[in-house]
């Protein structure tokens, strides 16, 4: 038997990652050594692994800058409509490998690094994740940037450069403990500070109404310093920009006349201004109405709009004027996409600039604003909707409050004229919610101030029209659209699963990386035994590799023959990690009851962060780890069942776990998960899905065929009728013996013998106030899991279903999603024009 290939040798064979030309390899080695000795080490005579990582990062970055400059030059000359994606979160993960792949440099770098006696994968592991997001919403923004660059759109991502991203999660004694994510500690080689574009942002003060119009005066100023990160498209030489703002105190901060004496304190107080960009709020699908968060939201919006308008005024547009003076063409040159309501202040801020600064009349300004802005809704959970207290708004942004009141007045006048005497409708549709305190409904502001409103999966967009914004849909149905989410196949297939990408490329060529619908052609090989074997082998290799990683990191040995059953996502009651937990305990009880029976072995992995203030989510983590303690140390169970909590789930861990998964858990209560995107990553990487008819699962099952999907549980209609009837958990508890046993075990302290009462809150919730109806889907879930076991016993049939899923995942590329946004919301066409590379003369 031949010796197994090393990782390096395997990687060399993967053509999709670019050809390693001898000239490229020599040039990369030369540049690497130059950076190592002149940029980094200088006066040290010993290099660390981190030095090698930075040398490589700078080497790869050198290949970006020429294309970056040329792309921006190209936009300046062509003056296309520009897309501005505004988001409080960009969950980017690591940049090195993604950049090498998109520039077609990966194999050349791998070879160069190998010839220098180093290991590329080891260096890649040194890079910190840019964790500037919580979960789906922030990761979606990152996938969208990749697709916009790949589709040749003149697009900009705008957000905040948080000094501390999403916390690092440690598990201590089975509990989550948070640690600050000091991701910039060693510097960030991918960003470029642009102090020449620094802009002022105003807060507080008051409004004076003068003959020349309203003036916002006596404000406090904070400076917004931009940091630019290049965003390369896939092998098209386009490099777009993500611009993140950092807060800086002006030099005269607090040194005005009233603070003459205390110079030292005044300088120390600069921190107060600079705290704006200090830390990402760690809540997913939950609104925390803190003043610092409102400051963050206005900070990113105010800096971004000044930047957009500066660029609009100064760009070439086929005439000789040094600047544009008329705003008439603004919506033809500028699109602003609001990623949820977090950047909603863009609407009143654009109005403030057009009316107060540029002196347009209100109606013209409003027309331009609505034509420019579009809003994506990401959730229907009421606790996630942003509703800012008027008193806080008035203190921080007094002029914007006046503008919101004026927008609302005109909006109410319109509704009154359409529905005379319908006061309840006026109350429901107002931007201002009466009560103590009065609040501004930011979602209503977004709907009224945008020309397009979209949900993120078909079922979610229907719920948006028929329930959340029903009244608005009745008035302007043409505003409402669906844009089903997608994921970038560059990171989520080629980067994380090169083995699978390679066997697909053998059959289809390499075009599928930019046209994922081509995966449909894999159905031609559904009965090809060699291909079936290849798909199964790739999965097995990925499982072995992830198993080795778990052994190294967590000291746990797992059975690679077992079903890798995985649920990774933020911990939240609506995502129902508890339902998964009930199945684990049920399976454990079945093994204990009949230890000699043959069971299909499982390794169940659950990972995800809980918001630090979310008590129930933290209890759910503790329950999972406690169940793991019992199950994993029971000799009767052996390797038939293992339970692992994956610590510190993040983008770079997702890239390892997703390719190794057999069974993807997507089990939210129908009508609660707007879309989900992890579900799509698992599908593309050869897992089968067990899931409810919720979010994008519905469309995934439709694409793959319901026979190739493990669907269970209530549909949205069933949930609604159960709500009407009244959900009574006790009914299920009394009727289903296996469920009763599980609940009694948790309640009695079977999984927490030292603290029998530990899970009282969890049991009380499940029994008496479970909004997400875990018990109502228990039976259907368990029986669906039994079907999973049956199919897994037949590896060939399992793998054929896997192939049908991969072949059906083309719809879920973010390239398709962005093409739809471009055509149907932004009014631009994707382009496959390849900008000439820096070493060729410009055309």
MOZI-V242377 format. One record per residue. N is the residue number from 1. SS is DSSP state (A for helix, B for strand, O for the rest). D_FIRST is the distance of its C-alpha to the first C-alpha in Angstrom with 2 decimals. Layout:
N_SS_D_FIRST + N_SS_D_FIRST
This chain:
1_O_0.00 + 2_O_3.79 + 3_O_6.50 + 4_O_8.73 + 5_O_11.80 + 6_O_14.96 + 7_A_17.98 + 8_A_19.63 + 9_A_17.01 + 10_A_16.99 + 11_A_20.77 + 12_A_21.02 + 13_O_19.75 + 14_O_22.53 + 15_A_25.28 + 16_A_27.82 + 17_A_28.26 + 18_O_29.85 + 19_O_28.87 + 20_O_28.67 + 21_O_31.18 + 22_A_31.51 + 23_A_35.19 + 24_A_34.62 + 25_A_32.08 + 26_A_34.52 + 27_A_37.43 + 28_A_35.76 + 29_A_34.91 + 30_A_38.52 + 31_A_40.05 + 32_A_37.85 + 33_A_39.07 + 34_A_42.63 + 35_A_42.60 + 36_A_40.99 + 37_A_43.69 + 38_A_46.75 + 39_A_46.54 + 40_A_45.07 + 41_A_44.92 + 42_O_48.14 + 43_O_49.57 + 44_O_46.54 + 45_O_44.36 + 46_O_41.36 + 47_O_39.29 + 48_O_37.88 + 49_A_35.08 + 50_A_37.97 + 51_A_39.33 + 52_A_36.04 + 53_A_36.12 + 54_A_39.73 + 55_A_39.12 + 56_A_36.44 + 57_A_38.71 + 58_A_41.58 + 59_A_39.48 + 60_A_38.51 + 61_A_42.11 + 62_A_43.39 + 63_A_41.70 + 64_A_43.54 + 65_A_47.07 + 66_A_47.92 + 67_A_46.83 + 68_A_48.66 + 69_A_51.89 + 70_A_51.68 + 71_A_51.13 + 72_A_54.17 + 73_A_56.19 + 74_A_55.24 + 75_A_56.50 + 76_A_59.67 + 77_A_60.42 + 78_A_59.48 + 79_O_60.99 + 80_O_59.01 + 81_O_59.67 + 82_B_57.82 + 83_B_56.04 + 84_B_56.40 + 85_B_54.17 + 86_B_55.94 + 87_O_54.01 + 88_O_54.49 + 89_O_50.69 + 90_B_47.72 + 91_B_44.52 + 92_B_42.40 + 93_B_39.56 + 94_O_37.75 + 95_O_38.50 + 96_A_36.11 + 97_A_33.04 + 98_A_35.31 + 99_A_37.27 + 100_A_34.30 + 101_A_33.11 + 102_A_36.62 + 103_O_37.19 + 104_O_33.88 + 105_O_33.01 + 106_A_29.98 + 107_A_27.33 + 108_A_29.79 + 109_A_30.53 + 110_A_26.93 + 111_A_26.27 + 112_A_29.60 + 113_A_29.09 + 114_A_25.60 + 115_A_27.19 + 116_O_29.85 + 117_O_27.35 + 118_O_27.90 + 119_O_26.00 + 120_A_27.60 + 121_A_26.84 + 122_A_28.42 + 123_A_31.51 + 124_A_31.80 + 125_O_32.06 + 126_O_35.18 + 127_O_37.24 + 128_O_39.75 + 129_O_40.09 + 130_B_43.39 + 131_B_44.39 + 132_B_47.72 + 133_O_47.61 + 134_O_47.53 + 135_O_45.31 + 136_A_45.40 + 137_A_48.51 + 138_A_47.37 + 139_A_43.80 + 140_A_45.32 + 141_A_47.39 + 142_A_44.30 + 143_A_42.52 + 144_A_45.82 + 145_A_46.09 + 146_A_42.65 + 147_A_43.69 + 148_A_47.16 + 149_A_45.80 + 150_A_43.23 + 151_O_46.10 + 152_O_48.29 + 153_O_50.99 + 154_O_53.33 + 155_B_52.52 + 156_B_53.08 + 157_B_51.90 + 158_B_54.68 + 159_B_54.36 + 160_B_54.85 + 161_O_52.98 + 162_O_52.85 + 163_O_52.58 + 164_B_50.89 + 165_O_48.65 + 166_O_47.53 + 167_O_47.44 + 168_B_44.31 + 169_B_43.85 + 170_B_43.25 + 171_B_43.07 + 172_B_45.17 + 173_O_45.88 + 174_O_44.72 + 175_B_47.25 + 176_B_46.82 + 177_B_48.19 + 178_B_48.71 + 179_B_48.21 + 180_O_49.54 + 181_O_47.02 + 182_O_47.97 + 183_O_45.61 + 184_O_47.68 + 185_O_47.71 + 186_O_45.68 + 187_O_47.03 + 188_O_45.69 + 189_O_44.49 + 190_O_44.62 + 191_B_48.37 + 192_B_51.41 + 193_B_54.78 + 194_B_57.60 + 195_B_60.81 + 196_B_62.80 + 197_B_62.38 + 198_B_63.48 + 199_B_65.81 + 200_B_68.36 + 201_B_68.11 + 202_B_71.23 + 203_B_71.75 + 204_O_74.81 + 205_O_78.28 + 206_B_80.62 + 207_B_81.87 + 208_B_85.22 + 209_B_86.70 + 210_B_88.53 + 211_O_90.32 + 212_O_87.23 + 213_B_85.10 + 214_B_83.02 + 215_B_81.83 + 216_B_79.15 + 217_B_80.48 + 218_O_80.11 + 219_O_76.36 + 220_B_73.79 + 221_B_71.37 + 222_B_67.68 + 223_B_65.73 + 224_B_62.46 + 225_B_60.11 + 226_B_57.36 + 227_B_53.77 + 228_B_51.77 + 229_B_48.04 + 230_B_46.49 + 231_B_44.84 + 232_B_42.67 + 233_O_42.18 + 234_O_38.87 + 235_O_38.72 + 236_O_42.44 + 237_O_43.88 + 238_O_46.13 + 239_B_46.49 + 240_B_48.86 + 241_B_50.36 + 242_B_50.27 + 243_B_53.47 + 244_B_53.79 + 245_B_57.16 + 246_B_57.82 + 247_B_61.24 + 248_B_63.35 + 249_B_66.90 + 250_O_69.48 + 251_O_70.97 + 252_O_74.33 + 253_O_72.79 + 254_O_75.28 + 255_O_77.31 + 256_O_80.01 + 257_A_83.67 + 258_A_83.48 + 259_A_80.99 + 260_O_82.77 + 261_O_82.60 + 262_O_79.07 + 263_A_76.94 + 264_A_74.15 + 265_A_73.86 + 266_A_73.88 + 267_A_70.89 + 268_A_69.03 + 269_O_69.80 + 270_A_67.74 + 271_A_64.88 + 272_A_66.58 + 273_A_66.21 + 274_A_62.69 + 275_A_61.52 + 276_A_61.36 + 277_A_57.85 + 278_O_56.77 + 279_B_54.69 + 280_O_53.17 + 281_O_54.80 + 282_O_51.97 + 283_O_53.23 + 284_O_51.36 + 285_O_53.67 + 286_O_56.61 + 287_O_59.74 + 288_O_61.10 + 289_O_64.43 + 290_O_64.49 + 291_A_66.56 + 292_A_63.76 + 293_A_61.56 + 294_A_64.43 + 295_A_64.79 + 296_A_61.09 + 297_A_61.55 + 298_A_64.64 + 299_A_63.23 + 300_A_60.28 + 301_A_62.56 + 302_A_65.44 + 303_A_63.35 + 304_A_61.32 + 305_A_64.41 + 306_A_66.13 + 307_A_63.04 + 308_A_62.87 + 309_A_66.58 + 310_A_66.48 + 311_A_63.74 + 312_A_65.67 + 313_A_68.85 + 314_A_67.47 + 315_O_65.04 + 316_O_65.96 + 317_O_66.92 + 318_O_68.27 + 319_O_71.61 + 320_O_73.03 + 321_O_74.02 + 322_O_72.49 + 323_O_71.92 + 324_O_72.03 + 325_O_75.19 + 326_O_75.02 + 327_O_72.67 + 328_O_73.24 + 329_O_69.78 + 330_A_67.94 + 331_A_66.09 + 332_A_65.12 + 333_A_63.42 + 334_B_62.20 + 335_B_60.19 + 336_B_59.71 + 337_B_57.23 + 338_B_57.85 + 339_B_54.71 + 340_O_56.53 + 341_A_60.03 + 342_A_59.11 + 343_A_60.31 + 344_O_63.23 + 345_A_65.74 + 346_A_64.84 + 347_A_67.36 + 348_A_70.45 + 349_A_69.41 + 350_A_69.25 + 351_A_72.64 + 352_A_74.03 + 353_A_73.03 + 354_A_74.35 + 355_A_77.60 + 356_A_78.51 + 357_A_77.11 + 358_O_77.01 + 359_O_80.14 + 360_O_78.99 + 361_O_80.88 + 362_A_79.18 + 363_A_78.58 + 364_A_76.97 + 365_A_74.78 + 366_A_73.72 + 367_A_72.85 + 368_A_70.67 + 369_A_68.99 + 370_A_68.09 + 371_A_66.85 + 372_A_64.59 + 373_B_63.08 + 374_B_60.67 + 375_B_59.39 + 376_B_56.14 + 377_O_56.57 + 378_O_53.62 + 379_O_54.95 + 380_O_57.49 + 381_O_57.65 + 382_A_61.26 + 383_A_60.41 + 384_A_58.36 + 385_O_61.22 + 386_O_62.90 + 387_B_66.60 + 388_B_68.21 + 389_B_71.53 + 390_A_74.33 + 391_A_75.80 + 392_A_72.57 + 393_A_72.28 + 394_A_75.95 + 395_A_75.63 + 396_A_72.51 + 397_O_73.06 + 398_A_76.72 + 399_A_76.85 + 400_A_73.75 + 401_A_75.40 + 402_A_78.42 + 403_A_76.21 + 404_A_74.31 + 405_A_77.72 + 406_A_78.89 + 407_A_75.76 + 408_A_76.29 + 409_A_80.01 + 410_A_79.41 + 411_A_76.58 + 412_A_78.88 + 413_A_81.74 + 414_A_79.51 + 415_A_78.39 + 416_A_82.04 + 417_A_83.16 + 418_A_80.48 + 419_O_81.06 + 420_O_84.64 + 421_O_85.34 + 422_O_81.73 + 423_A_81.68 + 424_A_78.71 + 425_A_76.62 + 426_A_77.86 + 427_A_76.83 + 428_A_73.36 + 429_A_72.80 + 430_O_74.32 + 431_O_72.28 + 432_B_74.32 + 433_B_73.95 + 434_O_77.18 + 435_O_77.05 + 436_O_76.94 + 437_O_75.50 + 438_O_75.62 + 439_B_72.19 + 440_B_70.75 + 441_B_68.18 + 442_A_65.71 + 443_A_64.00 + 444_A_67.42 + 445_A_68.01 + 446_A_64.73 + 447_A_65.51 + 448_A_69.05 + 449_A_68.06 + 450_O_65.14 + 451_O_65.06 + 452_B_61.77 + 453_B_60.36 + 454_B_56.90 + 455_B_54.76 + 456_O_50.97 + 457_O_49.95 + 458_A_51.99 + 459_A_52.96 + 460_A_53.87 + 461_A_56.02 + 462_A_57.86 + 463_A_58.56 + 464_A_59.78 + 465_A_62.22 + 466_A_63.35 + 467_A_63.67 + 468_A_63.07 + 469_O_65.03 + 470_A_66.75 + 471_A_70.17 + 472_A_68.87 + 473_A_67.00 + 474_A_70.30 + 475_A_72.01 + 476_O_69.34 + 477_A_66.66 + 478_A_65.57 + 479_A_64.31 + 480_B_61.52 + 481_B_58.03 + 482_B_54.48 + 483_O_51.51 + 484_O_48.39 + 485_O_46.15 + 486_O_42.81 + 487_B_39.95 + 488_O_38.51 + 489_A_35.16 + 490_A_34.51 + 491_A_34.25 + 492_A_33.36 + 493_A_30.47 + 494_A_29.41 + 495_A_29.85 + 496_O_28.68 + 497_O_25.97 + 498_A_24.41 + 499_A_21.35 + 500_A_23.85 + 501_A_26.12 + 502_A_23.41 + 503_A_22.52 + 504_A_26.31 + 505_A_26.96 + 506_A_24.55 + 507_A_26.89 + 508_A_30.23 + 509_O_30.27 + 510_O_31.54 + 511_A_35.14 + 512_A_34.51 + 513_A_34.53 + 514_O_38.29 + 515_O_38.96 + 516_A_37.12 + 517_A_38.90 + 518_A_36.43 + 519_A_33.92 + 520_A_35.96 + 521_A_34.16 + 522_A_30.97 + 523_A_32.88 + 524_A_32.20 + 525_A_28.55 + 526_O_29.46 + 527_O_28.33 + 528_O_25.32 + 529_A_22.42 + 530_A_19.83 + 531_A_22.07 + 532_A_22.69 + 533_A_18.98 + 534_A_18.74 + 535_A_21.82 + 536_A_20.63 + 537_A_17.31 + 538_A_19.41 + 539_A_21.75 + 540_A_19.18 + 541_A_17.85 + 542_A_21.53 + 543_A_22.32 + 544_A_19.69 + 545_A_21.00 + 546_A_24.57 + 547_A_23.94 + 548_A_22.80 + 549_A_25.95 + 550_A_28.16 + 551_A_26.86 + 552_A_27.57 + 553_A_30.94 + 554_A_32.33 + 555_O_30.58 + 556_O_29.91 + 557_O_26.79 + 558_O_26.25 + 559_O_24.45 + 560_O_22.10 + 561_O_22.56 + 562_O_26.29 + 563_B_28.40 + 564_B_28.92 + 565_B_32.67 + 566_B_34.23 + 567_B_37.82 + 568_B_38.30 + 569_O_41.73 + 570_O_45.00 + 571_O_46.39 + 572_O_49.42 + 573_A_51.24 + 574_A_51.07 + 575_A_47.25 + 576_O_47.36 + 577_A_44.68 + 578_A_46.97 + 579_A_46.13 + 580_A_42.42 + 581_A_43.49 + 582_A_45.46 + 583_A_42.43 + 584_A_40.36 + 585_A_43.13 + 586_A_43.58 + 587_A_39.91 + 588_A_40.16 + 589_A_43.30 + 590_A_41.70 + 591_A_38.85 + 592_A_41.49 + 593_A_43.69 + 594_O_41.10 + 595_O_38.22 + 596_O_36.77 + 597_O_36.56 + 598_O_33.20 + 599_O_33.17 + 600_O_30.85 + 601_O_29.71 + 602_B_30.92 + 603_B_30.75 + 604_B_34.01 + 605_B_34.46 + 606_B_37.86 + 607_B_38.74 + 608_O_41.77 + 609_O_44.86 + 610_O_48.31 + 611_O_51.40 + 612_O_52.92 + 613_O_56.17 + 614_O_54.72 + 615_A_55.28 + 616_A_53.80 + 617_A_50.53 + 618_A_50.19 + 619_A_50.91 + 620_A_48.17 + 621_A_45.62 + 622_A_47.01 + 623_A_46.76 + 624_A_43.09 + 625_A_42.21 + 626_A_44.42 + 627_A_42.81 + 628_A_39.41 + 629_A_40.74 + 630_A_41.71 + 631_A_38.75 + 632_A_36.00 + 633_O_37.66 + 634_O_38.41 + 635_O_36.31 + 636_O_37.16 + 637_O_35.39 + 638_A_32.14 + 639_A_29.45 + 640_A_31.19 + 641_B_33.18 + 642_B_33.01 + 643_B_35.57 + 644_B_35.01 + 645_B_37.65 + 646_B_36.06 + 647_O_38.30 + 648_O_39.77 + 649_O_38.48 + 650_O_38.91 + 651_A_37.52 + 652_A_34.63 + 653_A_33.58 + 654_A_33.96 + 655_A_31.45 + 656_A_28.84 + 657_A_29.91 + 658_A_30.68 + 659_A_27.21 + 660_A_25.93 + 661_O_28.77 + 662_O_28.80 + 663_B_32.55 + 664_B_35.18 + 665_B_38.55 + 666_B_41.58 + 667_O_44.33 + 668_O_47.56 + 669_O_50.84 + 670_O_51.57 + 671_O_53.79 + 672_O_52.77 + 673_O_49.61 + 674_O_50.86 + 675_O_47.49 + 676_O_44.47 + 677_O_41.77 + 678_A_38.91 + 679_A_38.85 + 680_A_38.04 + 681_A_35.22 + 682_A_33.47 + 683_A_34.03 + 684_A_32.60 + 685_O_29.45 + 686_O_28.58 + 687_O_30.52 + 688_B_33.05 + 689_B_36.55 + 690_B_38.89 + 691_B_42.25 + 692_O_45.96 + 693_O_47.79 + 694_O_48.50 + 695_O_48.13 + 696_O_45.53 + 697_A_43.76 + 698_A_46.38 + 699_A_45.36 + 700_A_41.61 + 701_A_42.13 + 702_A_44.33 + 703_A_41.76 + 704_A_38.81 + 705_O_40.99 + 706_A_42.15 + 707_A_39.83 + 708_A_36.87 + 709_O_38.50 + 710_B_39.48 + 711_B_43.16 + 712_O_45.56 + 713_O_48.90 + 714_O_52.26 + 715_O_52.89 + 716_A_55.40 + 717_A_58.22 + 718_A_57.38 + 719_A_57.44 + 720_A_60.82 + 721_A_62.34 + 722_A_61.11 + 723_A_62.81 + 724_A_66.01 + 725_A_65.90 + 726_O_64.93 + 727_O_61.54 + 728_O_61.93 + 729_A_58.84 + 730_A_60.56 + 731_A_60.60 + 732_A_56.80 + 733_A_56.65 + 734_A_59.07 + 735_A_57.59 + 736_O_53.84 + 737_A_53.09 + 738_A_49.51 + 739_A_50.80 + 740_A_53.72 + 741_A_51.50 + 742_A_49.35 + 743_A_52.48 + 744_A_54.16 + 745_A_51.18 + 746_A_51.22 + 747_A_55.02 + 748_A_55.22 + 749_O_52.96 + 750_O_50.01 + 751_O_47.74 + 752_O_50.20 + 753_O_51.71 + 754_O_53.29 + 755_O_54.97 + 756_O_55.59 + 757_O_57.52 + 758_O_54.86 + 759_O_53.96 + 760_A_57.53 + 761_A_57.71 + 762_A_54.55 + 763_A_55.87 + 764_A_59.35 + 765_A_57.92 + 766_A_55.83 + 767_A_58.80 + 768_A_61.75 + 769_O_60.94 + 770_O_57.55 + 771_O_58.04 + 772_O_54.53 + 773_O_54.85 + 774_O_51.65 + 775_A_52.83 + 776_A_53.80 + 777_A_50.16 + 778_A_48.71 + 779_A_48.68 + 780_A_47.28 + 781_A_44.53 + 782_A_43.49 + 783_A_43.45 + 784_A_41.45 + 785_A_38.86 + 786_A_38.73 + 787_A_37.89 + 788_A_35.03 + 789_A_33.56 + 790_A_34.02 + 791_A_32.22 + 792_A_29.25 + 793_O_28.67 + 794_O_27.90 + 795_A_25.00 + 796_A_25.33 + 797_A_29.08 + 798_A_28.69 + 799_A_26.38 + 800_A_28.85 + 801_A_31.61 + 802_A_29.63 + 803_A_29.35 + 804_A_33.08 + 805_A_33.87 + 806_A_31.99 + 807_A_33.66 + 808_O_37.02 + 809_A_36.85 + 810_A_38.21 + 811_A_41.75 + 812_A_40.86 + 813_B_40.24 + 814_A_42.93 + 815_A_43.38 + 816_A_45.00 + 817_A_47.03 + 818_A_48.31 + 819_A_49.15 + 820_A_51.39 + 821_A_53.03 + 822_A_53.64 + 823_A_55.31 + 824_A_57.07 + 825_A_58.12 + 826_A_58.05 + 827_O_59.12 + 828_O_56.62 + 829_O_54.00 + 830_O_50.40 + 831_O_49.76 + 832_O_46.74 + 833_O_48.48 + 834_O_46.15 + 835_O_48.23 + 836_O_47.70 + 837_O_45.55 + 838_O_47.43 + 839_O_46.56 + 840_O_48.26 + 841_O_52.04 + 842_O_53.52 + 843_O_54.72
